[in-house]
Amino acid sequence: KIHASGGWEGRAYFWSSEKEVKPVWFNTKRGAAVRAIAFNPSMVVLAAVASYDGGVDLFDFAGEVHQVALSTQHLGQPITCVDYSADGKRMLTADAAGAMRLWRASVTGEVIASYRGHARPVPTARFNPANPKAIVSGSADATVRHWDTPADGDERPITAHGARVAAIAHAPNGAFLVTAGRGGFA
């Protein structure tokens, strides 16, 4: 089992909980603080590391290789979260300006679609594990939205939360989701 963490010094750390080996670490290409890390489920050794400067680095931690620094499409906005679809074919990033980008999960850095619907930062956005074309996002604007991909802008509000939405989690079968927000409610 591989674990990952990142910090303000611009490094991503990977280590195994089953082997006694020292952690592998990488500097992000721009040296910016790490905001989020996600593993590609179809390529267990590939991880996306999202940075405060709006960049995304792909790392092959098994081979200890920096694969690529993707061209940022977030216009320098800090990336707040990153997620992969369950089939590993798509990657999602969201930023502090309320925008989201859907990427083809490869080293090409191709953006498939862009989404705007939140008025404030999007700290959490997740693919539905049972439907890789469905995304749910939560924002500091106190809304939760459902998006059908890859169509641009095809979204519908799910609920007004009443306070900043901080986290979203789907049931493993994708049948329902839970959101959590500021003020200690879910």
DAUR-V112950 format. One record per residue. N is the residue number from 0. PSI is psi as a letter, one per 40 degrees, with the letter a starting at -180 (NA if undefined). OMEGA is omega in whole degrees, 0 to 359 (NA if undefined). D_LAST is the distance of its C-alpha to the last C-alpha in whole Angstrom. Layout:
n->(N	N)
psi->(PSI	PSI)
omega->(OMEGA	OMEGA)
d_last->(D_LAST	D_LAST)
This chain:
n->(0	1	2	3	4	5	6	7	8	9	10	11	12	13	14	15	16	17	18	19	20	21	22	23	24	25	26	27	28	29	30	31	32	33	34	35	36	37	38	39	40	41	42	43	44	45	46	47	48	49	50	51	52	53	54	55	56	57	58	59	60	61	62	63	64	65	66	67	68	69	70	71	72	73	74	75	76	77	78	79	80	81	82	83	84	85	86	87	88	89	90	91	92	93	94	95	96	97	98	99	100	101	102	103	104	105	106	107	108	109	110	111	112	113	114	115	116	117	118	119	120	121	122	123	124	125	126	127	128	129	130	131	132	133	134	135	136	137	138	139	140	141	142	143	144	145	146	147	148	149	150	151	152	153	154	155	156	157	158	159	160	161	162	163	164	165	166	167	168	169	170	171	172	173	174	175	176	177	178	179	180	181	182	183	184	185)
psi->(h	h	i	i	i	i	a	e	e	f	i	h	h	h	i	h	e	e	i	g	i	i	i	h	i	i	h	i	d	e	e	i	i	h	d	i	h	i	h	h	d	e	g	d	e	h	i	h	h	i	i	d	e	e	i	h	h	h	h	g	d	d	e	f	h	h	d	i	h	i	h	h	e	e	f	e	h	h	h	d	i	i	i	i	i	d	e	e	e	i	i	h	i	i	i	e	e	e	i	i	h	h	i	h	g	i	e	d	f	h	h	d	i	i	h	h	e	i	e	i	i	g	e	h	h	i	i	h	d	e	g	e	e	h	i	h	i	i	i	e	e	f	i	h	i	h	h	h	i	e	h	h	e	g	i	h	i	d	i	h	d	e	i	h	h	d	i	h	h	i	i	d	e	e	d	i	i	h	i	i	i	i	e	f	i	NA)
omega->(182	178	180	173	179	183	183	181	177	179	171	182	178	177	181	176	181	181	177	177	179	180	172	178	180	169	172	185	182	179	182	179	179	180	184	177	176	177	174	184	180	179	191	182	182	178	174	179	182	188	179	181	179	180	175	175	175	182	169	187	177	178	181	183	171	184	185	169	184	175	183	176	183	174	176	178	177	175	185	178	177	180	174	172	183	178	177	184	182	176	181	172	176	185	184	178	179	181	175	177	175	184	165	186	178	181	180	181	182	175	181	183	175	182	173	179	178	181	183	181	178	181	182	176	186	169	171	184	180	182	184	177	180	179	171	180	177	189	172	175	175	177	172	183	175	181	171	182	0	184	177	170	181	184	174	177	175	183	168	189	184	178	181	177	185	185	175	174	176	167	181	180	178	186	179	177	177	175	177	183	178	181	174	178	179	NA)
d_last->(30	29	27	26	26	27	27	29	32	32	32	30	31	31	32	32	31	34	37	38	39	38	35	36	35	35	36	34	37	36	35	32	29	27	23	22	24	23	26	28	27	31	32	31	33	32	29	28	28	26	28	27	30	29	31	30	32	33	34	35	35	37	40	39	39	38	38	37	36	34	35	33	32	29	32	31	28	26	24	20	19	21	21	24	24	24	28	28	30	28	26	23	23	21	22	22	24	21	23	23	26	27	29	32	31	34	36	38	35	35	32	32	30	28	25	24	22	20	21	20	19	17	15	14	16	16	19	18	20	22	23	24	25	21	19	15	15	12	14	15	16	12	13	12	15	17	21	24	26	28	29	29	26	26	22	20	17	14	12	12	9	11	11	11	9	10	9	9	11	13	14	18	20	17	17	13	10	7	5	4	6	9	9	7	4	0)
